[in-house]
Structures are given as structure tokens and as C-alpha cells.
Amino acid sequence: MTTVLDEATIPTDDGRTLYGRWFEPVGRPRGVVVVAPAMATDAAYYRHLASWLRDQQLAVLLFDYRGYGWSGSGALADVDADAMRWMLDARDAAAYAIERADGLPVTWIGHSLGGQALGVVPHERLAGAVLVASGTGTWRYNVASLRWRAPLLWKVIAPVAIAVSGYFPGKRLGVLGDVPPHVMRQWGRWCMQRDYLWSEFPDLVTAYEEVTTPTVSLSFVDDELLAERSFRDLADRLPNAVVEFLRVSPADHDLRAVGHHGFFRKDKAALWESLLLPRLATLPS
């Protein structure tokens, strides 16, 4: 199928502009999907999934948070956004997609941080949400092999690396990826708290409790960052939403590994067919 690919220019509440890409099928779409990136992950990483969904007659919006990927134009050290501002960027991208959808059902696919933003985005206008590898980031709910190292990262390694480089040089360090300084600092504060972002923004407890969007929490047993209780902790923050909790073993799908990022790689299309497509909101064929 021929791809119709448009640049997306997304306005934000503070006058900035985010940039992304629309993957449009030929003919009338059956629905719209918005993919919200994980921390330290360019929107372009999700292009294979977007192309595949387009071939299922779905329109897809990919977008980057300000200062990053398509929405970046300078040095990461100069990005003034923090982690909450990125979540508000997700809110503005969702609102933009919903308006452009022109009445089509919209599904939010949030990867890690993108899934955590569900309580901030206009969820009441979403037909569904799929949270992929998305839990609360508190260090207590990291996998056992990382749990004892997390305080060292947040209290020592990250502050020193930011002081030296002006941003968090995760690619060079082999830890996560590159992250703007204020994003990394605030994210680290959240991760060191049992209540994660709600420790800094207690007013958002009610916002997440108000979510009634049908939601899927999709995680994999070989996730190298987050333990199962992390994913359940985020699902528990949505007490008024019907949450389908899918805990998947790669071996059950004849795969060696999936992990925290692997679901979106091109060679995992069989998982998109079996686990994702049936859970997207679409018009009848």
C-alpha cells in the first residue's frame, strides 16, 4: 500500500510547536492511533509499527517531545523542559490528534513514559489505551538486578554526568539514552519516591482516578527494567478504568526475547497482529 506521510505540526499550551509524522492509509481510515514515546526514545523508533498499522487502514500519529527527535533543533543541554512538561506535550499531541481524527475512534499507545501520561491527556475523548511496558518508575519496583543500583544512578551518576556534559549522556554511558538535564533530574526525583510523579504532583491522584478509558496494560516477563509490580502499580492508579492486564512470555510466542523496547521492533510484527490489533478501537470493516 502506498504511504501518505505528512509532517505534523502540533501546537502546545505555552506557544511552542512539536513536530511529528502522520502515517495515513489510502482511503478512509478505520481509526486513529497516537504513539507516545518512552523516555530517551525518538518517535522514529516506532516507524515500523506505524507503517504496519497504516497497512491495516489506520491513521497513526508519531510525535516527539520538545527538544527531542523531530521536535529538537539544538543541543540537549539547552532544552528547558522537564519530565512533566514532556507529559503535557503528550497531552497536547493527543488533543491535536483527536481534533484531526474528525470523529474516528482514537487509541492511545503509550510506551513506558508515554503510558504514564494517560491521566494527563484528554482520556475522556479516547476510545481506548494500550500501555506497553508502562509501569510506575519507582526504584523499588525495578527488576531485582537493578534495584540496588538505581539509587546510585539517580543520586551519583546522573548528577555528575549532567554537571560534566550539560545533559545526561546515556548513550555514551550505556545507560538508557541521552536525556535533557531537567527531564533527567525530575525523573530521578520521581523514581526515588514510592509514589513516583504523584509525590511531586499530589493533585494528579484525582486526575488518574477519573480515567475510565478501556485500557490494556501489556508487559513482558523479560523486561530488563521493571518488575511486574511496577506495571500493576500503574494499573492500580486507574481504579475506575477497566484494565486488561496482559503479562506475556516471549517463549509463548516462539520468541527468545522482547524486553522493555523490543515490542516495537520490526521483527515483532506477529505480536502486533495477535496482541495489539484486536485491542485497537476501529470502525467496523
ZAMARGU-4260 file (C-alpha; in steps of 0.2 Angstrom, whole numbers, plus 5000, padded with zeros to 4 digits):
<rodrens>
0) 5000/5000/5000 | 5006/5017/4996 | 5011/5028/5011 | 5004/5045/5013 | 5016/5053/5025
5) 5013/5071/5031 | 5023/5082/5043 | 5013/5086/5059 | 5015/5102/5067 | 5007/5102/5085
10) 5003/5117/5095 | 5006/5117/5114 | 4998/5127/5128 | 5014/5138/5130 | 5016/5143/5112
15) 5029/5130/5107 | 5027/5118/5092 | 5030/5100/5092 | 5034/5090/5077 | 5029/5073/5071
20) 5023/5062/5056 | 5006/5056/5051 | 5005/5039/5043 | 4989/5040/5033 | 4982/5025/5023
25) 4975/5027/5006 | 4956/5029/5008 | 4946/5032/5024 | 4954/5026/5040 | 4945/5014/5052
30) 4953/5023/5067 | 4967/5034/5073 | 4982/5028/5084 | 4993/5040/5093 | 5010/5033/5099
35) 5018/5042/5114 | 5037/5038/5116 | 5046/5031/5130 | 5059/5041/5139 | 5075/5043/5129
40) 5067/5036/5113 | 5065/5045/5097 | 5047/5044/5089 | 5056/5037/5073 | 5059/5022/5083
45) 5041/5017/5081 | 5040/5020/5062 | 5039/5001/5058 | 5024/4999/5069 | 5016/5015/5062
50) 5019/5008/5044 | 5011/4992/5048 | 4996/5000/5057 | 4994/5011/5041 | 4993/4995/5031
55) 4978/4989/5042 | 4969/5005/5037 | 4973/5015/5052 | 4980/5033/5053 | 4995/5035/5065
60) 5002/5050/5073 | 5020/5049/5079 | 5027/5064/5088 | 5042/5069/5099 | 5043/5078/5115
65) 5050/5096/5114 | 5069/5097/5112 | 5070/5079/5106 | 5070/5070/5089 | 5059/5079/5076
70) 5055/5092/5089 | 5073/5096/5093 | 5084/5109/5084 | 5099/5112/5096 | 5109/5104/5110
75) 5100/5093/5123 | 5109/5104/5136 | 5099/5119/5131 | 5082/5110/5132 | 5072/5119/5146
80) 5058/5106/5148 | 5056/5094/5162 | 5048/5077/5163 | 5031/5085/5167 | 5032/5096/5153
85) 5035/5081/5142 | 5019/5073/5149 | 5010/5089/5145 | 5017/5089/5127 | 5009/5071/5126
90) 4993/5079/5132 | 4994/5092/5118 | 4998/5079/5105 | 4983/5069/5110 | 4972/5084/5109
95) 4979/5088/5091 | 4976/5070/5085 | 4958/5069/5092 | 4954/5085/5083 | 4961/5079/5067
100) 4953/5062/5069 | 4936/5070/5064 | 4925/5058/5074 | 4935/5042/5071 | 4939/5032/5087
105) 4957/5036/5094 | 4968/5024/5103 | 4982/5030/5114 | 4998/5018/5113 | 5009/5024/5127
110) 5026/5016/5128 | 5034/5017/5146 | 5033/5036/5150 | 5020/5038/5136 | 5009/5026/5145
115) 5012/5035/5162 | 5004/5051/5154 | 4987/5043/5152 | 4980/5053/5167 | 4986/5069/5160
120) 4980/5068/5142 | 4962/5071/5137 | 4957/5052/5141 | 4939/5056/5141 | 4940/5058/5122
125) 4950/5042/5119 | 4941/5026/5113 | 4955/5015/5121 | 4973/5015/5128 | 4986/5002/5127
130) 5001/5004/5139 | 5016/4995/5133 | 5030/4991/5146 | 5022/5005/5156 | 5023/5005/5175
135) 5027/5017/5188 | 5046/5021/5189 | 5049/5020/5207 | 5066/5011/5210 | 5058/4999/5222
140) 5049/4991/5208 | 5064/4989/5196 | 5069/4972/5192 | 5080/4964/5206 | 5096/4966/5197
145) 5094/4985/5195 | 5085/4989/5212 | 5101/4991/5222 | 5110/5001/5208 | 5095/5013/5205
150) 5100/5025/5220 | 5117/5026/5213 | 5111/5031/5196 | 5099/5044/5202 | 5110/5051/5217
155) 5128/5050/5210 | 5130/5045/5191 | 5116/5056/5184 | 5120/5072/5193 | 5139/5070/5190
160) 5136/5066/5171 | 5124/5081/5169 | 5137/5093/5178 | 5151/5087/5166 | 5141/5086/5150
165) 5126/5098/5152 | 5114/5084/5149 | 5113/5065/5153 | 5124/5056/5140 | 5116/5039/5142
170) 5121/5033/5125 | 5139/5035/5130 | 5137/5028/5147 | 5127/5013/5141 | 5113/5018/5152
175) 5095/5022/5145 | 5099/5035/5131 | 5103/5054/5130 | 5091/5064/5141 | 5089/5083/5143
180) 5095/5089/5160 | 5079/5095/5168 | 5070/5080/5162 | 5083/5068/5169 | 5083/5077/5186
185) 5064/5077/5189 | 5063/5060/5183 | 5076/5054/5195 | 5066/5063/5209 | 5051/5054/5204
190) 5060/5037/5203 | 5067/5039/5221 | 5049/5041/5228 | 5037/5027/5232 | 5023/5037/5224
195) 5033/5042/5209 | 5026/5058/5200 | 5011/5059/5212 | 5024/5063/5226 | 5028/5079/5217
200) 5010/5082/5210 | 4998/5075/5223 | 4984/5084/5214 | 4986/5072/5199 | 4980/5057/5210
205) 4962/5063/5206 | 4966/5065/5188 | 4971/5047/5186 | 4957/5041/5197 | 4945/5049/5184
210) 4951/5039/5169 | 4938/5027/5163 | 4945/5024/5146 | 4946/5005/5142 | 4964/5001/5145
215) 4976/4987/5141 | 4992/4985/5151 | 5004/4975/5141 | 5021/4969/5148 | 5034/4956/5146
220) 5041/4944/5158 | 5059/4948/5152 | 5058/4966/5154 | 5075/4971/5159 | 5070/4987/5169
225) 5053/4985/5178 | 5046/4971/5188 | 5028/4965/5187 | 5023/4975/5202 | 5028/4991/5193
230) 5015/4988/5180 | 5002/4983/5192 | 5006/4999/5202 | 5002/5010/5187 | 4986/5000/5183
235) 4981/5002/5202 | 4982/5021/5199 | 4967/5019/5187 | 4954/5012/5199 | 4939/5017/5188
240) 4945/5011/5172 | 4943/4993/5166 | 4961/4987/5164 | 4965/4971/5155 | 4982/4966/5162
245) 4992/4956/5149 | 5008/4948/5156 | 5017/4940/5141 | 5031/4927/5140 | 5041/4928/5124
250) 5043/4909/5124 | 5024/4908/5122 | 5026/4916/5105 | 5041/4907/5100 | 5052/4922/5103
255) 5069/4922/5113 | 5066/4940/5120 | 5056/4956/5119 | 5061/4966/5134 | 5056/4984/5138
260) 5058/4991/5120 | 5058/4975/5109 | 5039/4975/5106 | 5041/4989/5093 | 5054/4981/5083
265) 5050/4976/5065 | 5053/4958/5069 | 5039/4958/5082 | 5025/4960/5069 | 5017/4944/5074
270) 5014/4951/5091 | 5006/4967/5084 | 4994/4955/5074 | 4989/4944/5089 | 4991/4956/5104
275) 4988/4974/5098 | 4977/4974/5083 | 4962/4966/5092 | 4963/4979/5105 | 4963/4995/5095
280) 4947/5005/5093 | 4941/5004/5075 | 4926/5007/5064 | 4918/4990/5058 | 4927/4984/5042
</rodrens>
